[in-house]
Amino acid sequence: MRELLLGIRLLLGSGRGNRARFALMVAGGSLGVCCLAMVLTIPGILESQDARIAARQSVVPRDFSGRAIRDGFPLTTDRTDPYGAAPLTRVFIARGTREIEPPPGLVALPRDGQVFASPALHRLLRAEPALAQRFPGKEAGLIGAEGLARPDELVAYVGVSRSVLSDGYPVKQWGTGYAPNPTVQPATLDILRFTMAGVVLLPLTVFLSVCARLSAAERTRRLAALRLLGLSRKGTQRVNAAETVAAACLGAVLGLVEYEAVNRLVSWIGLPGLRMYPSDGRLSATTVVVCLVGCPALAWFVGRASARKAAASPLAVRRGAVEKPPSKWGFVPLAAGVGVMAGYCVAGARGYVPTSTALSSTLVLSAIGLVGVGLVLSLPALSGFLARRVARTAESLPLGLAMRRSETEPGGVLRVATGLVLLVFVAPLAQGVLIELNQASRNTSSVQRYDIMLEKTGRSQQRALESLPALRTYFALLTSAYDADESMPGTAATAVVATCAQLRRMVRSVDGCVDGRPLWLRDPAQMGEGLEAGDSFHFLLGDEHHTRDLKLTVPDQKVRFHNPVGSQMLGGEAILLPPSMLPRDVRLAKATLVLVSDSDDATVRRVLDGIGAAAPTAQVVPQAIDVTALQQGAVVKTLLTVGMILGLVIGVAAYLVAATDRAVERRPQVTALTLLGARTRTLRAAQVAQVVLPLVVGLVPALVVGKMAESSYLVIGGGPVLWDGAGVPVLLVCALGVVVVAAVGALPLVGRRIDPELIRRH
């Protein structure tokens, strides 16, 4: 306790300069704690949103045998369609004779013809009246916040009659223990956590360490004097740690206050792809404990470690002894991580793509962690080695001064360059995560296909669907039925009910199509279903009341066609059945109605609006559009963007603090060189070279191993994209910008004013 009180007394009574430095430590610590709180609350935000999604899920009443009890219970069914890149959810509810609690956000179940919309959907309906076709009824109110995952969610509860919703599921209550479609899938969330830890937490640790070591040289000399006056070794370390812990505690409290203000502001403004309520971002007890205990604990260890030299060798500190060369053990984790990543990159280049097993994921993520640690630990040794080589051959005075200074203080590079180097290293990994998400969610074809089951669609609704103005064409798709008498069912066949004109509008090209007779369609670029000329297949026509059997034989005449690029419109083989060969009085209730349109967002939106107007409760399956993956990709992209911005802020702040602190520490040497006749231009050039060299030495390997980390991640992901060449120019420009900003920022650090007091102290 005596050493702690001594540290506080030295802090309060050591002059205006030390108090200003203490204020800077508090301000820097508050910025770091605010960024840390943002990262730690991201899982809580997603969990809060998933909890509200789970609370509105319907629970089906069942008897002892597990069958659903429909008698008297309300009926419900939901439809989720894409509206651009966002899902639009319609929950149809038909009241029953039994009363149940309404879903969260509603005061009562909607009646027939009533529509309760979310606030975002309400505003959208005002802006685009055509969208109202999807909701049969009139708006009767809004859904409360407790029934919505996010403020911008598009959800509506639509009241219909029980006759319309005869195929719905009974519901006895609302609320389950899980969300069927979480905001971010658990596997993606694990990758997101790992990436955010690399983008934000690693530079944040460096930044907090830099803030805790402000004026390290001056403080070390002061501690060495206390050690020579009789203070014990541990006592010397405690004196230094007392000041850093006091600054960290004040900074942690101030940082949590800053986070609350930022949380309110972000909730009010919103982020692209991710909106939230203020309560979602509230600080949890774990986050508060980590910020209020973890950051002072880090400051305590940093303070004790920075005072170790003064406590062990006080005379060497006071006399300015030469530092020991940095250890080369830092290259061991770097070499181990690069070896693992290189193996996966070579395997991907040769076509031996490993499956995404738990072992592969663990190896790649562990290798990325080892490389990050190795970059930091090997940076002083690499920078010192290069400085010695350049200093021996440099003919320029500024370059020689800079290299000699870097050679005598190789450890100073950690404070200046580590944050930005780690940020550039993790940036390609963030690109890889986004690439993998985009691979699974985008439709790359020029056409868009919509599948609608005709079994629950009336004749008038079918005619309305077929006459939608935004369509390129439509056709019916039949699948052959297995023969119940056969013990080993044969190959199934697909029949396409369409004319040649319809066929030409749905595929890329077709040769030799003739109307009026069945044809054998074959795409030579796709794998077929094993059809042979003369094979017979049975197709069921009609509805549940009137069923008819249609027997088709694979014709001899084969017609070649080519599916659109990026689309499996008709698969590899099919039988083209002219509509004129179907009986006029039969419905294709067992078939699938396929609508085809262009794939641009505006056309897709018009088609979905038209489908909603013609058959509001019909289940629509837009092929090649994974609206959940699109929304998840938008959320992950937003979070990664926020992480990159935070990492950039932290990295730049760490550089500015460390570079300014080093310039202040070097004022005695700069003053001595000025008195010896060195010009200001020479000293500034030396300062720029001294700052730029560690950055270049760190950024070049960071870019190389960062791209290796991205490629390794894409290889184990199993997607078609393994090498991201498009992201290289962006990374190069960013790295060059970092170097330019560092060089420009180093120019004002050498002034023209000569302070004789600095010579006396030196």
Protein Blocks (a to p, Z undefined) as FASTA:
>chain_A
ZZmmmmmmmmmmnojklmmmmmmmmmmmmmmmmmmmmmmmmmmmmmmmmmmmmmmpccdd
ddfkopacfehpacdddddddehjaccddddddddfbdcdddehiabdcdehiacddfkl
mmmmmmmmmlmmmmgcddfbdcdfklpfbfkbccddddddfklmmmbccdfbecdfbdfb
afbdfklmmmmmmmmmmmmmmmmmmmmmmmmmgoklmmmmmmmmmmmnopafklmmmmmm
mmmmmmmmmmmmmmmmmmmmmmmmmmmnopehiacdfklmpccfklmmmmmmmmmmmmmm
mmmmmmmmmmmmmmlmmnopacddddfklmmmmmmmmmmmmmmmmmmmnopacdddfklm
mmmmmmmmmmmmmmmmmmmmmmmmmmmmmmmmpcbfklmmmmmmmmmmmmlmmmmmmmmm
mmmmmmmmmmmmmmmmmmmmccfbfbdcddddfklccfklmmmmmmpfkbfbdcdddddd
ddfkbmbdcdddddddddfklmmmmmmbdehiaehiacddddfkbccehiaehiacddde
ddfklccdddddddfbdcdddddehiafkombdcdddfklpcfkbccfkbccdddddfbf
klmmmmmmmmmmmmmmbccddehiafklmmmmmmmmmmmmmmmmmmmmmmmmmmmmmmmm
mmmmmmmmmmmmmmnopafklmmmmmmmmmmmmmmmmmmmmmmmmmmmmmmmmmmnopab
lbdfklmmmmmmmmmmmmmmmmmmmmmmpcfbdcfklmmmZZ
